[in-house]
Amino acid sequence: MVAISRQGFTKRRSIAVLAGAAAVSAFASVQSAHATVTVDGSLDSDYGSAIAVQANPTAFGTSSGSTPTYAGGSELDAGYGVVENSTLYIFLAGDLQTNNNKLDIFIQAGPGGTNTLGSITPNDGNFSNMTGMKFDPGFAPTTWLSLGSGGTSLYVDYANLVAGTGAYAGSNGPTPSGFVGPLTGGDVTTPASLQAALNDSNNTGAVADNAVTTGAEVAISLADLGYTSGNIQVSAFVNGGNQDYLSNQVLGPFGSGQGNPGGDGVGDYNGTTGGINFGSFAGTHEFTVTVPSPVPEPASMGLLGGLAVMLLNRRRNRIS
C-alpha cells in the first residue's frame, strides 16, 4: 500500500475542489448565454424573425390612442414562436380590442388532436360556439388557449383537446406595462406552467409590419402540451366576444383581400363559428415553431465534468 501524506492529500483535495468549481463556473457561463423569454407582451430577441406575417388590413377596427391596457381595435400583424427550457413561447404582434373580443390560439404538439372541433367539459369561454369548425387538412390541434380583456383584466381559458376538458385559467393585470403577471383565480386543472400577457400599445394599423413589438404572449411547457416529437404547429385568430364571429385576422394569414368570414364563412352573423372551414380559404392558416434537437445543457455539463476529471488526473500524475 502506498502511503499518502496529509500534505499530498490536502493538495489533491484542493485541486479537486478547484476543478469542480471551474466546471460549475464554465457551465454557468453556458447557461447564462442562453436567456429565457420574459412573458410580458413585448417581443424578445430570442424569438428571432417572424414566422407568419399578416396579409390583410384588419376588418375588426384599427386601434388608435392605445395604451398598454386599452385598444380600440384588433389586429394580428405577425406571429413568432420559440422553444426554450422545454417551454413553448408564442408572441403575436398587434393588439386585442378591450371589448372582450377573443384571441384564440390552437396548438398541435402531439397525437390525438382534432381537425374538427367537438366539445369540451366544462364549456369554458363559450367554446361550444366553435363546435364544427374545421381546420386545414393535416392540422389537428391538441391544446386551445383563449385571451380576452374588457380593460380591467386579461382573462384566459384553456382546453386539452385530446382529453376534451376545459378550464378557466385565471386572470392578471392591469399594470403600467399591460396585463402582466401570474394568472390567478383559475381552475385547479389549469397547467401550472401556463403564462399569458397582453400589451395593447400598438397604434400602427399596419399590415405585414414586422416593426410591431407589442401584443399578446403565452407560454406553456412541452410536458403540459403533451409534446412527443417533431415541430409544433400554431393557428391564431381574433374572434367575437362569444367565439361567434371570425375576423380576417388569422395567422397564418388568409389570402390577400379576405374580409371577415363571420360565422358561416361569408361574413354573416349566426351566433356560431361552427360553419367555418379553414380549408376553403386561400392560404395556410397555421405556422410552424421549430423545436430544437435535445437541449445541450446536460451534455455540456457532462463534457465539463469530464474535463474537470482529466484536469484532476493530470495534476495527480504530476504530484505522484
Residue pairs with C-beta under 8 A, 6 or more apart in sequence:
8 319
11 319
12 312
12 315
12 316
12 319
15 311
15 312
15 315
15 316
16 312
19 308
19 309
19 311
19 312
19 315
20 308
22 308
22 311
23 301
23 304
23 305
23 307
23 308
26 304
27 297
27 300
27 301
27 304
30 297
30 300
30 304
31 297
34 84
34 297
35 44
35 46
36 46
36 84
36 85
37 44
37 46
37 47
37 82
37 84
37 89
37 219
38 44
39 89
39 180
39 195
39 196
39 197
39 217
39 218
39 219
40 177
40 178
40 180
40 197
40 199
40 217
41 68
41 177
41 178
41 179
41 180
41 197
41 198
41 199
41 214
41 215
41 216
41 217
42 177
42 199
42 213
42 214
42 217
43 80
43 91
43 93
43 213
43 214
43 215
44 91
46 82
46 84
46 89
47 80
47 81
47 82
47 89
47 91
48 80
48 82
49 80
49 210
50 78
50 79
50 80
50 93
50 210
51 79
51 80
51 81
51 287
51 288
51 289
52 78
52 79
52 251
52 252
52 253
52 287
53 77
53 78
53 79
53 208
53 210
53 253
54 75
54 76
54 77
54 78
54 94
54 207
54 208
54 209
54 249
54 251
54 253
55 207
55 208
55 253
55 254
55 255
55 256
55 258
55 283
56 207
56 248
56 249
56 253
56 254
56 256
56 257
56 258
57 205
57 207
58 73
58 74
58 75
58 205
58 247
58 248
58 249
59 247
59 248
59 249
59 259
59 260
60 73
60 74
60 75
60 97
60 101
60 238
60 247
60 248
60 249
60 260
61 72
61 73
61 74
61 97
62 72
62 73
62 75
62 205
63 71
63 72
63 73
63 74
63 75
63 95
63 97
63 200
63 202
63 203
63 205
64 72
64 73
64 203
64 205
65 72
65 203
66 72
66 95
66 200
66 201
66 202
66 203
67 200
67 201
68 174
68 175
68 176
68 177
68 178
68 179
68 199
68 200
68 201
68 214
69 98
69 149
69 151
69 173
69 174
69 175
69 178
69 179
69 200
70 98
70 151
70 200
71 95
71 96
71 97
71 98
71 200
71 202
72 97
73 95
73 97
73 205
74 94
74 95
74 96
74 97
74 101
74 103
74 238
74 247
74 249
75 94
75 95
75 202
75 205
75 238
75 249
76 92
76 93
76 94
76 103
76 215
76 236
76 237
76 238
76 249
76 250
76 251
77 93
77 94
77 202
77 204
77 206
77 207
77 208
77 209
77 210
77 212
77 215
78 92
78 93
78 94
78 208
78 209
78 210
78 212
78 251
79 90
79 91
79 92
79 93
79 234
79 236
79 251
79 252
79 287
80 90
80 91
80 92
80 93
81 88
81 89
81 90
81 91
81 232
81 234
81 287
81 289
82 88
82 89
82 289
83 89
83 222
83 232
83 289
83 290
83 291
83 292
85 295
86 221
86 222
86 223
86 295
87 193
87 219
87 220
87 221
87 222
88 107
88 109
88 219
88 220
88 221
88 222
88 225
88 227
88 232
88 289
89 217
89 218
89 219
90 105
90 107
90 217
90 218
90 219
90 234
90 236
90 289
91 215
91 216
91 217
92 103
92 105
92 215
92 216
92 217
92 236
92 251
93 202
93 209
93 210
93 212
93 213
93 214
93 215
94 202
94 212
94 215
94 216
94 249
95 200
95 201
95 202
95 214
95 215
96 103
96 147
96 148
96 149
96 198
96 200
96 215
96 216
96 238
98 149
98 150
98 151
98 200
99 150
99 241
100 148
100 149
100 150
100 241
101 148
101 238
101 239
101 240
101 241
101 247
102 125
102 146
102 147
102 148
102 238
102 239
102 240
102 241
102 243
103 146
103 147
103 148
103 216
103 236
103 237
103 238
103 239
104 130
104 144
104 145
104 146
104 236
104 237
104 238
104 239
104 243
105 144
105 145
105 146
105 147
105 218
105 234
105 235
105 236
106 135
106 139
106 141
106 143
106 144
106 234
106 235
106 236
106 286
107 141
107 142
107 143
107 144
107 145
107 220
107 225
107 232
107 233
107 234
108 139
108 140
108 141
108 142
108 232
108 233
108 234
108 286
109 142
109 143
109 222
109 225
109 226
109 227
109 228
109 232
110 142
110 162
110 225
110 226
110 227
110 228
111 142
111 162
111 228
112 142
112 162
112 226
113 140
113 141
113 142
113 161
113 162
114 140
114 141
114 161
115 134
115 135
115 137
115 138
115 139
115 140
116 132
116 133
116 134
116 135
117 127
117 130
117 131
117 132
117 133
117 134
117 161
117 274
118 131
118 164
119 127
119 128
119 131
119 164
120 127
120 144
120 159
120 161
120 164
120 165
120 166
121 164
121 165
121 166
122 166
122 167
123 166
124 157
124 158
124 159
124 166
124 167
124 168
125 146
125 148
125 157
125 166
125 168
125 243
126 242
126 243
126 244
127 144
127 146
127 157
127 159
127 166
127 243
129 242
129 243
129 244
129 271
129 272
129 273
129 274
130 239
130 243
130 272
130 273
130 274
131 272
131 274
132 272
132 274
132 275
133 273
133 274
133 275
133 276
133 277
133 278
134 276
134 277
134 278
134 279
135 141
135 235
135 278
135 279
135 285
135 286
136 235
136 278
136 279
136 284
136 285
136 286
137 279
139 233
139 235
139 278
139 285
139 286
141 161
141 233
141 235
142 160
142 161
142 162
142 225
142 226
143 158
143 159
143 160
143 161
143 220
143 225
143 226
144 157
144 158
144 159
144 161
145 156
145 157
145 158
145 169
145 194
145 196
145 218
145 220
146 156
146 157
146 158
146 243
147 154
147 155
147 156
147 196
147 198
147 216
147 218
148 154
148 155
148 241
149 155
149 173
149 179
149 198
149 200
151 174
152 174
153 171
153 172
153 173
153 174
153 179
154 171
154 172
154 173
154 179
154 196
154 197
154 198
155 168
155 170
155 171
156 168
156 169
156 170
156 171
156 183
156 186
156 194
156 196
157 166
157 167
157 168
157 169
158 166
158 167
158 168
158 169
158 190
158 191
158 194
159 165
159 166
159 167
160 166
160 226
162 226
165 189
167 186
167 187
167 189
167 190
168 185
168 186
168 187
168 190
169 183
169 186
169 187
169 190
169 194
169 196
170 183
170 184
170 185
170 186
170 190
171 183
171 184
171 185
171 186
172 179
172 180
172 181
172 182
172 183
172 184
172 196
172 197
173 179
173 180
173 181
173 198
175 181
177 199
178 197
178 198
178 199
178 200
178 201
178 214
179 196
179 197
179 198
179 199
180 197
180 199
181 197
182 195
183 190
183 194
183 195
183 196
191 220
191 221
191 224
192 224
193 219
193 220
193 221
193 223
193 224
194 218
194 219
194 220
194 224
195 217
195 218
195 219
195 220
196 216
196 217
196 218
196 219
197 216
197 217
197 218
198 215
198 216
198 217
199 214
199 215
200 214
201 214
202 212
202 214
202 215
204 211
204 212
206 212
222 291
225 232
227 291
230 291
231 288
231 289
231 290
231 291
232 288
232 289
232 291
233 286
233 287
233 288
233 289
234 251
234 286
234 287
234 288
234 289
235 250
235 251
235 252
235 278
235 285
235 286
235 287
236 250
236 251
237 246
237 247
237 249
237 250
237 251
237 285
238 247
238 249
238 250
239 245
239 246
239 247
239 273
240 246
240 247
240 273
242 271
243 273
244 263
244 269
244 271
244 272
244 273
245 260
245 262
245 263
245 269
245 273
246 260
246 261
246 262
246 263
246 273
246 276
247 260
248 254
248 258
248 259
248 260
248 261
250 278
250 283
250 285
251 285
251 287
252 283
252 284
252 285
252 286
252 287
253 283
253 285
254 281
254 282
254 283
254 285
255 281
255 282
255 283
258 281
258 282
258 283
259 267
260 267
261 267
261 276
261 281
262 268
262 269
262 270
262 273
263 269
263 270
263 271
263 272
263 273
263 274
263 275
263 276
264 270
264 275
264 276
265 275
265 276
265 277
265 280
265 281
278 285
